Amino acid sequence: MEGAIEQRGPIVNISAGEHTILNGENCPGFYYSTSTGTYYESLELNFSGDGLIDTGNATYTSKISYGSTAFFGKKYKVFENGLITENLVSYGSRDLQRGNDYDLGNGYKLVLRGVNNDSALLELQQNSVPVTTESLEEGSKFKFNATINGTKYTILEGTLSRVLDSKDPIVSLSSVSQYSTAPIEINVGDQYGSFEVTEATDKKIELKNRVPIRMQPGDYVTILKDLIDFRVADNVYRACSYNMTKDVIKSYQIKGTSLTVNRSDSSSDSCVWTADSFGMLYYDLENNFSTERLELNLNAEDDWIPEGGLVYESSPVKVPYKNPEMRNYGENAFDGGYSVLGWDGEKYAYLGDDQGIVNVLMDDNNSRCLYSGDEWDLGEGYTLRVDDIEWDKSI
């Protein structure tokens, strides 16, 4: 189904004196390169009271390394101090044919003008007007610049990996990096929600909260707008970090915490993901437990997962009813509560080995008022309807 998604990050204790750091390794809202293991962003939180972060005690840092950084979940190229532009393509590849131009955005495009044996003539255009024309040999690197705010910056670079001289000439571009021609300027004092830029240098971009941040039980609090939110348990000072996508998408990947497998020695390797390291596994925030785990085991001599080497398991845990009237249910197995387990990341009630699992449609102690003609949707096609209300009028 198309729609925005909510990705859960680490489980955090937000009591007085707690200190936590979220980054690209453990939090899905931040940029992380799965190919290189590179991340740039971090959010450091210091709690001076229960659920309270004083002014200046929440620090978002985006480090700059070899001219690259990440800002609010996206990768950027650094043009100069405080001026960054989004990295639209990283180490990509593309075939370019005559008449099928490479659209770079903002009126820019790369055009194949022609080929001659193992060389090609490529032209950068803006609004169909030539900006730069270069003759490149097969295997050579290329770099095209655009003038932005009066200064030339690289917006496309890569390698001309293949030239096909034929009736319909075609070239292949590899190791392509494309950068936006609409950079973002970041200055000290700029405000992003409740955060303010305190530093913008060639080493890092730093923001701190300019007002206190308060998280009370039951709250859903935005920390960095459109990036990181916190959902707080109803009765304890414990929270989960979340990233909510704003775009309607058809497919997506959910990133968990990266775990290292060391293949440099002769011993077997294993990794285990739980709800604390993978946000798609079920976690009960209120009662602080998870039932699912995924274990990966590799043999010392193999570079692939052997049969039985990937194990998923989920074990039931008994929880109390939220509605106090349900505590004495009348059946021993369900007195005081019921067993739940996560299955494929969702919460289910566990009925026993011979009865399987069922969806938990409702478990709360909220009161509801129904009037004559009202219907209460109970889920799975069931409704409770009030057809008529009668009362005793006698005094």
N, C-alpha and C positions, 0 to 999 in steps of 0.2 A: 504494500500500500504506500502511495506517495505521501510524504509529509515530513515535518521536522522531527528530529530525534533528540532524546535526552541521554547524555552519556555520563555515567557516574565515575567519579574519581576516588581518591583515597578517603578512608574513614578517619576522622580527626577528632581528638579530644579538645574541646574548647573551654576547659575549666581554667580558673586563674592560675597563672604561672606556666601554662603550656606554651610550647614553641614548635612551630611546624613549617616545613618548606615544601611547596608544590612546584614541580618542574615538568619538563617534557617527558621525563621517564615515567612519572607516576600519575600525571594528570592529563586527560584527553583534550582539554581545551588548548593546551600549548603545542606549538609546532615540534615535531619530532621526525627525523629522517630514519625510516626503517632500514634503508640501505646502508647508511653509514653510522647509525647510532648517535647522530649529532642533534643536540638541542641547545637553545640559547636562552630561553626564558625561565624565570623562577619567581615565585611569590612567597615571601617570608612573612609569617604572622606571629606576633607576640601578644599573648592575652594577659592583660594586667588584672582583669577580674573575670568572673564567670561570664563567658560570652562577650567580653568587652575588649576591644582593641583601641587603645588611646591614639590620638593624633600622632602621626609619624611612625607608628609601630607596625604598619603594614607596608612592605616594600616590594614593588615590582621592578625586576631588573632584566634588561635585555642586553646581554653581552655581545660585543662585536668581535668577530674573528675572521681574518683574511678577507675583509670587505663585505662580509655577510652578517646578517642578524635575523631575528624574528621579532615580530611585534604583534601582540594580540592574536596569536595563533597562526600567523602567516609568515612565510619566509620573505626577506627583503635583501636587496643589494644596497649597500651604503654608497651613495654618490659622494657625499662629504658630511662633515659633522652636522647632525641634525637634519640631513636631507636623505631620505630613504625611498626606494621604489620597489614595488612588489615584484618578486621573482615568479613570473608567470609560468615558465617552463624550466625545469632543471634536468640536464643531461638527457634531453629528449631526442627523438629522431623524426625526420620528416622527408618525404619525397616531394620534389618540386618539379612541376611540368610547365611548359610554356602555355600560358593562358589560364593556369591554375595558381594564382599568386598566393603568397604567404601573408595573410592579414595580421599585422602587428598591433592594430588598434590606433585610435586617434588619427586616422588618415594615413598611417604609415603601412607600407607593404614591401615585401621582398619579391622581385620579379626575375624570372629566368629569361634573359634576352636571347641566349643561344649557346650552343656548344660547338667545340671544334676538337675532335679526337678525344683527348683526356683532359681538356680544360673547359671551363664554363664561364660565361659572362653573367654576373649577378648585379642587380641594380636595386638600391634602396630608393623608394619613392615616398613622397608625402603629398597627398591629394593629387596623385598621378603626375607630379612634377619630380624629375630626377634629383636626388640628393647626393648619392655616391654611386659610382659604377666601378666594379672591380673584376678583373680577369683572374680566375683562380684555377690552379691545377688540382687534379684528383689527389686527395690525401693532404691537402694544405688546410691550414686553419684560417678562419675569417673572423672579422670583427667589424660591425657596422655601428656608426655613431649617429645620434640625432642631437640637434641643438635645442636645449630645454632651458628656458629663462636666461638665454644668452650664453649658455655654456654647453660645450659638447660632452655628451655622456654616451657610453656604450649601451645599446638597447638590444643587441643580438650578437651572439658569438657562438662558434662551434667549429666543426670540421666538414669539409666537402669530401665525403668518404667514397663517393662513386659517381662516375659520369657515364651516361649511356648515350652515345651519338647514334641516333637513328632517325627515322622519318618523324617520330614523335619523341623528341629528346627529353630526357629525364635525368635529374641529379638527386642523389641521396645526401641528406644532411644528418650528421650524428653529433653526439655530445653537445646538443643545442641548449643554450641558456637564453631565455628571452625575458626582458625586463620591461615593466610598464613605463610608458612615456608620460605618466601623470604622477610624479613623485609626491611624497608627503613631507612637509617641513615640520620638525619638532623642535620647539624652543622651551627653555626653562621658563616655568610659570604657566605653560599651557595646561588646561584642565581636561581630564577624561573622567567624567562622572565625579566621584568623591576623591579622585586621585589628582595629583599635580606633578608635573615634570620638575624634578629637582636637579637633574644632571643630563647633559647630552654632549658626549665627547666622542673621541675616536676609539674609546675603550668600551663604553656602555651607555645605555639610556636607562635612567632611573626615575621611577615615580613613587611618591609616598602619599598615604591618605591624609587629606587636609582637614578631615573631620573625624570624630570617633566613629567606630563601627560597632554596632550592638547586635548580638544574636541571642534571642530568647527562645526557650523551648517552643516548638511548633512553628517557628519562623521559616520563611524561605527568603534568604537575603542575597542581594546582588552585591558582589565585591568589585569586580571589574565588569563594566557594562558590556553585554554581548559576548562575554568570555567565561567568567567563573561566577557561579552562584553557590550558596550553601543551603542545604536543607537540614534543619535542626530537629532532633528527636522531640517527641511531645513532652517528655517528663525528665530528661537528663540532658546535661551539657555535652552532647556528642553530635557530630554533624558529618554529612557526606558532601563532598564538593561535586558540583555538576557543571557540565557544559551543554548548553541548549543550542542546537543549530537553528538558525533563523530561516534558512532556505528550504524550499520544497525540493526534495531530492528523490531519486529512484533507487539508488543503491549507495552503500556506504561501508566503511570499515571501522570497527571499533578497536582501538588500541588499548592493550593492557600494559602493565609494568614490564619493562624489558628484563629478562633473566638470562644470565650468561651460561653457556655450555662450553666447557674447556675441552677441546679436542687435541690439545698439545701433548697429553700424556696417555698412558695405556689403560687408565682406569675407566670404568663406565661412568656415564654422566646422566643426571636427572634434573628436572625442573618441576616445580609445583606451582600452579596458579590457584588462588582462592579468591573470595570476594574482595579481599583487601588489595589484591594485585591485578584483578581483572573485573572491570566495571559491569560486565554483562552477567556475572554470576549473582545469584540471589543473596541479599543481605537484609537482615532485620535490624534496622537502626535502633529501634526502641529497646529491644532485648539483647542487642549486641551479639548476634551469632549468625553464622553462615552454615549452609548444609552441603554446598557443592565444592568439589575440587577437581582439577584436571592435572594429571601427572604424566610427564614425558620421560621415558627412559630410553637411552641409547646404548647399544653394545659398544665395547671398546674398539672392535675391529670394523664396525659398519658406519657409514655416513648417512644412513637412512633409518627411519623408524621401523623396527622389526614388528612382526605380528604380536599384538598384545602389549606393545611398548607405549601406547597412548591410552590412558585409563581415565574415564570420567566416572565419578561416583557422587551420590547424594544420600545423606543419612538423616532420618526424621528427628526433629526436636520438638518437645512438648511446650506449648505456649499457653498462657492464661487467656481466657475470654476477656475482651474489652468490655462487654456488657456484663455487669455483675450479676444480673438475674440468670445468667447461663451457667453459673458456677456449679450448681447442683443439678446436672443434666439428667441424672437418673440411670445412666449407664456407666459402669466402672471405668471403661476405657476413655470416657469423655468427661468425667467429673473433674472440675477444676480447670479444664482446658482441653486442647486437642493437639494432635501432632501435625506439624507442617514440614515440608521440605521444598527446596528449590528444584525445579526441573526446567532445563533450558532457559534459566534465568528468571523464571516466573514462580510465584508462590502458589503452592497447592496444599490441600489438606490430605494427610496420609491416613488411610482407613485401615491399614493392616496389610500383612503380606499377601493375603488371599483376596483383598478387595481393591487394591490399587490406590490411585490418587484422584482427587476431584478439584475443580476450581473453587477457590474461596471467593464467593461473590460479595459477601458482606460480613464484617465483624467490627461493629462499633457500638457505642452507647449513646448515640445521638438520638434525641427525641424528634418526632415528626408529627405534624398536624395534617390530618386529611379531612376534607369537607365532602359533603354529599356530591357525588359525581366525580371526585378526584380519583386519579389512578397513580399508584406507586410502582415504578418499574423495578422489578426484583432481579432482572437479568435473565438471559437465556430464554426469552419469550414469555416469562411469567410476570404477571402484574397483580397487584392487590387493588381492588376497586371498591369504593364506598358507594353503594347504590342508594341507601337511604339511612337516615339517622332518626331514631325514635327515642324519646325520653319520657320519664314519668312526670306528668304535670301536677300530680297530687301534692298537697302540702302536708 
